[in-house]
């Protein structure tokens, strides 16, 4: 059986601005509106993040994107150019460092969601 995550909703106070920012950092397509009340970010051919405006309280989510070393460098360059703080650990101060073990960084978006890019997946066993 093959299962793929197709889309998920990302609650937001400023869906259009949040979708645009993530899409620009990842260098992927996005739209102000899509199916339903969403501002979609097309992460790849199989995954869409649907940002949805809400006035209600919502949990803070963590999203991790595995990328090539070349894409990592390009995304990190855009994060730096945008003046966005980042860190080498999931929590704590913005130390502006890369976690060398997994080739990853974390940053928070304005609504508090925690984004991560990494080059080596630590969630899977090596075959």
C-alpha positions in Angstrom: 0.0 0.0 0.0 1.3 3.5 -0.9 0.1 6.4 1.2 1.0 10.1 0.6 0.0 13.1 2.5 -1.8 15.3 -0.1 -2.6 18.5 1.9 -3.0 19.9 5.3 -4.5 23.1 6.8 -2.2 25.6 8.5 -4.2 27.9 10.7 -3.1 31.6 10.5 -4.0 35.1 11.5 -2.6 36.4 8.1 -3.0 33.5 5.7 -2.0 35.3 2.5 1.1 36.9 4.0 2.2 33.7 5.7 1.7 31.6 2.6 3.6 34.1 0.5 6.5 34.3 2.9 6.9 30.5 3.1 6.6 30.1 -0.7 9.2 32.8 -1.2 11.6 31.2 1.2 11.2 27.7 -0.2 11.0 29.1 -3.8 7.8 27.2 -4.6 4.5 28.3 -6.1 1.6 29.7 -4.1 -1.7 31.4 -4.6 -3.8 34.0 -2.8 -6.8 31.7 -3.0 -7.4 28.1 -3.9 -10.1 25.5 -3.3 -12.2 26.8 -0.4 -11.1 29.5 2.0 -7.4 28.7 1.6 -4.2 30.4 0.4 -2.2 27.3 -0.8 1.5 26.8 -0.9 2.4 24.0 -3.4 5.4 22.5 -1.7 5.9 19.8 -4.4 3.8 17.9 -6.9 2.1 15.9 -4.1 1.9 18.2 -1.1 -0.1 21.5 -0.6 -0.1 23.5 2.6 -3.5 25.3 2.8 -3.2 28.4 5.0 -6.5 29.4 6.5 -7.4 32.6 8.3 -8.9 32.2 11.7 -9.7 34.4 14.7 -9.8 31.4 17.1 -6.9 30.1 19.1 -4.9 27.4 17.3 -2.1 25.0 18.2 1.4 25.8 17.0 2.6 23.3 14.4 6.0 22.1 13.4 6.7 21.3 9.7 10.0 19.9 8.5 11.1 19.9 4.9 13.9 17.5 3.7 15.9 19.2 1.0 19.2 18.7 -0.9 22.3 20.4 0.3 22.1 22.8 -2.6 18.5 23.7 -1.8 19.3 24.1 1.8 22.0 26.7 1.0 19.6 28.6 -1.3 16.8 28.6 1.3 19.1 29.6 4.1 20.3 32.5 1.8 16.7 33.7 1.4 16.1 33.4 5.2 19.2 35.5 5.9 18.3 38.0 3.1 14.8 38.4 4.7 16.4 39.1 8.1 14.7 36.1 9.7 16.3 34.6 12.8 17.0 30.9 12.9 18.5 28.4 15.3 20.2 25.0 15.4 17.8 23.5 17.9 14.0 23.2 18.1 13.8 25.6 21.0 15.8 28.3 22.5 17.6 31.5 21.3 18.1 32.3 17.7 21.7 31.3 17.6 22.0 31.8 13.8 23.8 28.4 13.6 23.3 25.3 11.5 23.0 21.9 13.3 26.0 20.2 11.5 24.9 16.6 12.5 21.6 16.8 10.4 22.3 19.8 8.3 19.2 21.6 9.7 17.9 24.9 11.0 14.6 26.0 12.6 12.8 29.3 12.3 9.4 30.6 13.5 6.9 32.3 11.3 4.8 35.3 12.6 1.9 33.0 13.8 4.3 30.9 15.8 4.5 27.8 13.6 8.0 26.3 13.6 9.5 25.5 10.2 12.6 23.3 9.7 14.8 22.4 6.8 17.2 19.5 6.9 19.4 17.6 4.6 19.7 14.3 6.6 16.5 12.7 8.0 16.9 11.5 11.6 13.3 10.2 11.7 14.1 7.1 9.6 16.4 4.2 9.9 19.1 4.0 7.2 18.5 0.9 5.0 
